[in-house]
Amino acid sequence: MSRSVEWGPVALIDLQRMHWRTAARVDEALQRFAASGEGTLRYVSVDGERVLRLYVAPYFAWITVTPEKVLVWRVLRYA
């Protein structure tokens, strides 16, 4: 089930604003999810649309999953 991880431009900015160790941990969690499906996921409703979040405490990544890739739209702190 190995997929590639593709970062959107805003998600890259989010990642670059983090401490490098935190950014590496978020990236590692996304790579692991893309490779094995492992991770804490939730569907949430945002403006009437269901979006998928991958949680990497205290952050979450808004993602879209296709058979080929995991597209990362944003990485935001929730706590």
Secondary structure by P-SEA (a helix, b strand, c coil): cbbbbbbcaaaaaaaaaccaaaaaaaaaaaaaaaaccccbbbbbbcccbbbbbbbcccbbbbccccccbbbbccccccc
